[in-house]
Amino acid sequence: MTRTAATFAPPVMEARRWLDGVTFAPDRPLINVSQAAPVDPPPQALRAAIAELVLTNDEAHLYGPVLGLPELRAELAAQCDAHYGADIGADHVAITSGCNQAFAATLSAITGEGDEVIIPTPWYFNHKMWLDMMGLGAVAQPTGPDLLPDPEHTKFLITPRTRAIALVSPNNPGGVEYPADLVMAFYQLARANGLKLILDETYRDFDSRTGAPHALFSDPDWSQTLIHLYSFSKAYRLTGHRVGAMITAPALLAEAEKFLDTVAICPNQIGQHAALWGMQNLAAWLAEQRAEILDRRATIEQGFPALADQGWKLMGAGAYFAYMQHPFDMDSDALARALVREAGVLLLPGTMFTPQGDAGGKRQLRVAFANLDRAGIKSMFNRLENLPF
């Protein structure tokens, strides 16, 4: 079996194929809540800065350092210091071609053939796909109705082949924000067993909590256990420019550099400069975007009782996502296809986030609501409330 044959088709692309041959009335257009990515371009000021950069900065069109622009590495370190109350140096930071590449580089640096990584379910599907393609064991840890993994259960999943525990908070696909004490418990579990804790905080800019969401960086030896992942894509609408980051021990970054050099040589130079400009100039704008996303989350929570009366359950909501349990006597993958035809709603079934045959996944759906305004969310709820089955 080839590496790629070992895993499933990209879920978002698979879902888009469900639209083939389906037409939508002008007064009832498709509501697409399948992908967690901004549909709008960067703000005008950032686009102007990118245009100026393209025209005047010759070096932005050439190869750059494999681990990223020194200025961006230093800026991210400084802002993380301020956000987490940490002491992070620029040499702890690597810039990558998106956060998915940061995860891929991490696994390449810490695992060997046949090793294992523990991932809570429902999982982020690209994490599972990369584990599959690397020949690694993805050890699924089911979560409860609150979608929070239990570290007391995780300890029984650790084997001599375990190399890491991977968490995503705010969670994709569940939307839940992991409590600080829960994240610390996983960190302590990883440290006690000589494992790495991979903490993907792609959506940290849209966390509803103020201040640091955890205290992991307060440990003077944090870099020996923690591998922190981040994405600039959601914060500054730079999805097409592919800019992410990993923060960990410099020695581990030296290993990751080998992977990064052979895959992309260097991160996108224009995207890195755009991320740097955004970090230095768009704090107020980003705060407005966070407030808007939190308002949309509130709209989901406020509007859900009508669905709850029909047997639906809201399992999690936060950042870009709402994760729901449906009441119908059909598997979620069949329901998701039916919703395209019957309701004009494209979303992803829980079967795309869980092991094959998982009973929970068959009852669950993910809604990526961040690109719907209040009216759009209400329209989606109205369609779900009035399904013909």
C-alpha positions as CSV (number, residue, x, y, z in Angstrom):
1,M,0.0,0.0,0.0
2,T,1.3,3.5,-0.9
3,R,1.6,6.2,1.7
4,T,-1.4,8.2,0.3
5,A,-3.5,5.0,-0.1
6,A,-3.2,4.5,3.7
7,T,-5.5,7.4,4.4
8,F,-8.8,8.9,3.3
9,A,-9.7,11.6,0.7
10,P,-9.5,15.2,1.9
11,P,-12.8,15.7,3.6
12,V,-13.5,19.3,2.4
13,M,-12.8,18.3,-1.2
14,E,-14.9,15.2,-0.8
15,A,-17.8,17.3,0.5
16,R,-17.6,19.7,-2.4
17,R,-18.2,16.9,-4.8
18,W,-21.6,16.4,-3.2
19,L,-22.6,19.7,-4.9
20,D,-22.1,18.2,-8.4
21,G,-25.4,18.2,-10.3
22,V,-27.3,20.1,-7.5
23,T,-28.8,23.5,-8.3
24,F,-29.9,26.1,-5.8
25,A,-32.6,28.7,-6.3
26,P,-31.5,32.3,-6.3
27,D,-33.7,33.0,-3.3
28,R,-32.3,30.0,-1.5
29,P,-28.6,29.9,-2.2
30,L,-26.2,27.3,-0.8
31,I,-25.1,27.8,2.8
32,N,-21.6,26.5,2.9
33,V,-20.3,25.8,6.4
34,S,-17.9,23.0,5.4
35,Q,-14.5,24.7,5.6
36,A,-13.0,26.7,8.4
37,A,-11.3,29.4,6.4
38,P,-12.0,33.1,5.9
39,V,-13.7,33.8,2.6
40,D,-12.8,37.5,2.6
41,P,-9.3,38.8,1.6
42,P,-7.0,40.5,4.0
43,P,-8.1,44.0,5.1
44,Q,-7.3,46.8,2.6
45,A,-4.4,48.2,4.5
46,L,-2.7,44.8,4.6
47,R,-3.3,44.3,0.9
48,A,-1.7,47.7,0.2
49,A,1.3,46.7,2.3
50,I,1.6,43.4,0.3
51,A,1.4,45.3,-3.0
52,E,4.1,47.7,-1.9
53,L,6.2,44.8,-0.8
54,V,5.8,43.0,-4.1
55,L,6.9,46.1,-6.0
56,T,9.8,47.3,-3.9
57,N,11.3,44.4,-1.9
58,D,13.4,42.3,-4.3
59,E,14.4,39.9,-1.5
60,A,10.8,38.9,-1.0
61,H,10.8,37.1,-4.3
62,L,13.9,35.0,-3.4
63,Y,14.7,32.1,-1.1
64,G,14.8,33.1,2.5
65,P,15.9,31.3,5.7
66,V,14.5,27.8,6.1
67,L,13.2,28.6,9.6
68,G,11.7,31.9,8.5
69,L,12.3,35.6,8.6
70,P,14.2,36.6,11.7
71,E,12.0,39.6,12.1
72,L,8.8,37.5,12.1
73,R,10.3,34.9,14.5
74,A,11.3,37.7,16.9
75,E,7.9,39.4,16.7
76,L,6.0,36.2,17.3
77,A,8.3,35.4,20.3
78,A,7.7,38.9,21.7
79,Q,3.9,38.8,21.3
80,C,3.8,35.3,22.8
81,D,5.8,36.5,25.7
82,A,3.2,39.2,26.3
83,H,0.2,36.9,25.8
84,Y,1.4,34.0,27.8
85,G,3.7,35.7,30.3
86,A,6.5,33.6,28.9
87,D,10.2,33.9,28.1
88,I,10.4,32.8,24.5
89,G,13.4,33.6,22.3
90,A,13.4,34.0,18.6
91,D,15.5,30.8,18.4
92,H,12.5,28.9,19.8
93,V,10.4,29.9,16.8
94,A,10.2,28.5,13.3
95,I,7.9,29.8,10.6
96,T,6.3,27.2,8.4
97,S,4.2,27.0,5.2
98,G,1.0,26.9,7.2
99,C,0.2,25.2,10.5
100,N,-0.4,21.8,8.8
101,Q,3.2,21.9,7.8
102,A,4.2,22.7,11.3
103,F,2.5,19.6,12.5
104,A,4.1,17.5,9.7
105,A,7.5,18.9,10.5
106,T,7.0,18.2,14.2
107,L,6.1,14.5,13.6
108,S,9.1,14.1,11.2
109,A,11.4,15.4,14.0
110,I,10.1,13.3,16.9
111,T,8.9,10.0,15.5
112,G,10.1,6.9,13.7
113,E,8.3,4.3,11.7
114,G,5.6,2.6,13.7
115,D,5.6,5.1,16.5
116,E,2.3,6.3,18.0
117,V,0.6,9.6,18.7
118,I,-2.5,9.9,20.9
119,I,-5.2,12.2,19.5
120,P,-8.6,12.8,21.0
121,T,-11.7,12.2,18.9
122,P,-13.3,13.8,17.2
123,W,-9.9,14.6,15.6
124,Y,-8.7,17.3,13.2
125,F,-8.8,15.2,10.0
126,N,-5.5,16.6,8.6
127,H,-3.7,15.5,11.7
128,K,-5.0,11.9,11.2
129,M,-4.2,12.0,7.5
130,W,-0.6,12.9,8.2
131,L,-0.2,10.2,10.8
132,D,-1.6,7.7,8.4
133,M,0.8,8.7,5.6
134,M,3.8,8.6,7.9
135,G,3.0,5.0,8.9
136,L,2.4,6.2,12.5
137,G,-0.2,4.8,14.9
138,A,-3.0,7.3,15.5
139,V,-4.2,6.2,19.0
140,A,-7.8,7.5,19.2
141,Q,-8.9,8.8,22.6
142,P,-12.7,9.1,22.7
143,T,-14.1,12.2,24.5
144,G,-17.3,12.5,26.4
145,P,-20.4,14.6,25.8
146,D,-18.4,17.7,26.6
147,L,-15.8,16.8,24.0
148,L,-13.0,17.2,26.6
149,P,-10.4,14.4,26.7
150,D,-9.6,12.8,30.1
151,P,-5.9,12.6,31.0
152,E,-6.6,9.9,33.5
153,H,-7.8,7.8,30.5
154,T,-4.9,8.9,28.4
155,K,-2.3,7.4,30.7
156,F,-3.7,3.9,29.9
157,L,-3.1,4.5,26.2
158,I,0.6,5.2,26.5
159,T,2.8,2.4,25.2
160,P,6.6,2.1,24.6
161,R,5.8,3.3,21.0
162,T,4.0,6.5,22.2
163,R,5.9,9.7,21.3
164,A,3.4,12.5,21.7
165,I,-0.1,13.6,22.7
166,A,-1.6,16.1,20.3
167,L,-4.3,18.6,21.4
168,V,-6.2,21.3,19.5
169,S,-7.6,24.3,21.5
170,P,-9.9,26.0,20.8
171,N,-10.8,22.7,19.2
172,N,-11.3,21.8,15.6
173,P,-13.8,20.3,15.0
174,G,-15.5,20.6,18.4
175,G,-15.1,24.3,19.1
176,V,-14.5,23.7,22.8
177,E,-11.9,25.7,24.7
178,Y,-9.8,23.4,26.8
179,P,-9.6,24.6,30.5
180,A,-6.2,25.7,31.7
181,D,-6.0,23.0,34.3
182,L,-6.8,20.3,31.7
183,V,-4.1,21.5,29.4
184,M,-1.7,21.5,32.3
185,A,-2.7,18.0,33.3
186,F,-1.8,16.8,29.8
187,Y,1.5,18.7,29.9
188,Q,2.4,17.0,33.2
189,L,1.4,13.6,31.9
190,A,3.6,14.1,28.8
191,R,6.5,15.3,30.8
192,A,6.3,12.5,33.3
193,N,6.4,9.9,30.5
194,G,9.1,11.5,28.4
195,L,6.6,12.5,25.7
196,K,6.0,15.6,23.7
197,L,2.8,17.6,24.1
198,I,1.8,19.0,20.7
199,L,-0.6,21.9,21.3
200,D,-2.2,23.4,18.2
201,E,-3.6,26.8,19.0
202,T,-4.5,27.8,15.4
203,Y,-7.7,29.5,16.7
204,R,-6.3,31.1,19.8
205,D,-7.1,34.7,18.5
206,F,-10.8,33.8,18.8
207,D,-10.7,32.3,22.2
208,S,-13.5,33.8,24.4
209,R,-11.2,34.0,27.4
210,T,-9.1,37.0,28.1
211,G,-5.4,36.6,28.9
212,A,-3.4,33.4,28.7
213,P,-5.5,30.3,28.1
214,H,-2.9,28.2,30.0
215,A,0.3,28.4,32.0
216,L,2.5,25.9,30.2
217,F,5.2,28.5,29.3
218,S,5.6,29.3,33.0
219,D,7.7,26.1,33.4
220,P,11.3,27.0,32.9
221,D,11.8,23.7,31.0
222,W,8.7,24.1,28.9
223,S,10.6,23.6,25.6
224,Q,11.7,20.1,26.6
225,T,8.0,18.9,26.5
226,L,5.9,21.5,24.7
227,I,5.6,21.9,20.9
228,H,3.3,24.9,20.3
229,L,1.7,25.4,16.9
230,Y,0.1,28.5,15.5
231,S,-1.4,29.9,12.3
232,F,-1.5,33.4,10.9
233,S,-4.1,32.4,8.3
234,K,-7.2,32.9,10.3
235,A,-6.0,36.0,12.2
236,Y,-5.0,38.0,9.1
237,R,-6.9,36.2,6.4
238,L,-3.7,34.9,4.8
239,T,-4.9,31.4,4.0
240,G,-3.6,31.5,0.5
241,H,-0.2,32.7,1.6
242,R,0.4,29.7,3.9
243,V,2.1,31.0,7.0
244,G,2.2,29.1,10.3
245,A,4.6,28.6,13.1
246,M,6.0,26.1,15.7
247,I,7.5,27.1,19.0
248,T,9.8,24.6,20.9
249,A,13.4,23.8,21.8
250,P,16.0,25.1,19.3
251,A,17.5,21.6,19.1
252,L,14.2,20.2,17.9
253,L,13.8,23.0,15.4
254,A,17.2,22.0,14.0
255,E,15.7,18.6,13.3
256,A,12.5,20.1,11.8
257,E,14.7,22.2,9.6
258,K,15.8,19.1,7.7
259,F,12.1,18.4,6.8
260,L,11.3,22.0,6.0
261,D,14.3,22.4,3.7
262,T,13.4,19.3,1.7
263,V,9.7,20.1,1.3
264,A,9.5,23.9,0.6
265,I,13.0,25.2,1.2
266,C,11.6,28.3,2.9
267,P,8.1,29.6,3.9
268,N,6.4,32.0,1.5
269,Q,8.4,35.2,1.7
270,I,5.5,37.6,0.8
271,G,3.2,35.8,3.3
272,Q,5.8,36.1,6.1
273,H,6.2,39.9,5.5
274,A,2.4,40.2,5.4
275,A,2.1,38.3,8.7
276,L,4.8,40.6,10.3
277,W,3.0,43.7,9.1
278,G,-0.3,42.4,10.4
279,M,1.2,41.6,13.8
280,Q,2.7,45.1,14.0
281,N,-0.3,47.1,12.7
282,L,-3.6,45.2,13.0
283,A,-4.1,44.7,16.7
284,A,-7.3,46.8,16.8
285,W,-8.7,45.3,13.6
286,L,-8.0,41.8,15.0
287,A,-9.8,42.6,18.2
288,E,-12.8,43.6,16.1
289,Q,-12.7,40.3,14.2
290,R,-12.5,38.4,17.5
291,A,-15.6,40.3,18.8
292,E,-17.5,39.5,15.6
293,I,-16.6,35.8,15.8
294,L,-17.7,35.7,19.5
295,D,-21.0,37.4,18.5
296,R,-21.6,34.7,15.9
297,R,-20.9,32.0,18.5
298,A,-23.4,33.7,20.8
299,T,-25.9,33.6,17.9
300,I,-25.4,29.9,17.6
301,E,-26.0,29.4,21.3
302,Q,-29.0,31.7,21.4
303,G,-30.7,30.1,18.4
304,F,-30.1,26.5,19.3
305,P,-33.0,25.9,21.6
306,A,-35.4,25.6,18.6
307,L,-33.3,22.7,17.3
308,A,-32.9,21.3,20.8
309,D,-36.7,21.0,21.0
310,Q,-36.4,18.7,18.0
311,G,-33.8,16.5,19.6
312,W,-30.6,18.1,18.4
313,K,-27.8,18.6,20.9
314,L,-25.1,21.3,20.8
315,M,-21.9,19.5,22.0
316,G,-19.5,22.4,21.5
317,A,-19.2,25.9,20.1
318,G,-16.3,28.2,19.9
319,A,-13.7,29.8,17.6
320,Y,-15.0,28.9,14.1
321,F,-17.0,25.8,15.0
322,A,-20.2,24.4,16.3
323,Y,-20.4,20.6,16.8
324,M,-23.8,19.0,17.0
325,Q,-25.5,15.7,17.6
326,H,-28.5,15.1,15.2
327,P,-31.7,13.2,16.1
328,F,-32.3,11.3,12.9
329,D,-32.3,7.6,12.2
330,M,-29.5,7.8,9.7
331,D,-25.7,8.0,9.8
332,S,-24.3,11.5,9.7
333,D,-22.5,11.0,6.3
334,A,-25.8,10.1,4.7
335,L,-27.5,13.0,6.5
336,A,-24.8,15.5,5.3
337,R,-25.4,14.5,1.7
338,A,-29.2,14.8,2.2
339,L,-28.8,18.3,3.7
340,V,-27.3,19.5,0.4
341,R,-30.3,18.4,-1.6
342,E,-33.0,19.1,1.0
343,A,-31.8,22.2,2.8
344,G,-29.1,23.7,0.7
345,V,-26.6,23.3,3.6
346,L,-23.1,21.9,3.1
347,L,-21.4,20.8,6.3
348,L,-19.2,17.9,7.4
349,P,-20.4,14.7,9.1
350,G,-18.8,13.4,12.3
351,T,-17.7,10.3,10.4
352,M,-14.9,12.5,8.9
353,F,-13.5,13.2,12.4
354,T,-13.8,9.7,14.0
355,P,-12.5,6.2,13.5
356,Q,-14.4,4.1,11.0
357,G,-17.6,2.6,12.6
358,D,-17.5,5.0,15.6
359,A,-21.0,5.3,16.9
360,G,-20.6,8.9,18.1
361,G,-19.4,10.1,14.7
362,K,-22.5,8.6,13.0
363,R,-24.6,11.0,15.1
364,Q,-22.5,14.2,14.8
365,L,-22.1,17.1,12.4
366,R,-19.6,20.0,12.3
367,V,-20.6,23.5,11.3
368,A,-17.9,26.0,10.4
369,F,-20.0,29.1,11.2
370,A,-17.3,31.8,11.1
371,N,-18.3,33.0,7.6
372,L,-22.0,33.4,8.4
373,D,-23.3,36.6,9.8
374,R,-26.2,36.6,12.3
375,A,-28.8,36.5,9.4
376,G,-26.9,33.6,7.8
377,I,-26.8,31.6,11.0
378,K,-30.6,32.2,11.5
379,S,-31.3,31.1,8.0
380,M,-29.3,27.9,8.5
381,F,-31.2,27.2,11.7
382,N,-34.5,27.8,9.9
383,R,-33.6,25.3,7.2
384,L,-32.5,22.7,9.8
385,E,-35.7,23.2,11.8
386,N,-37.8,22.5,8.7
387,L,-36.3,19.4,7.2
388,P,-38.7,17.1,5.3
389,F,-37.6,14.1,7.3
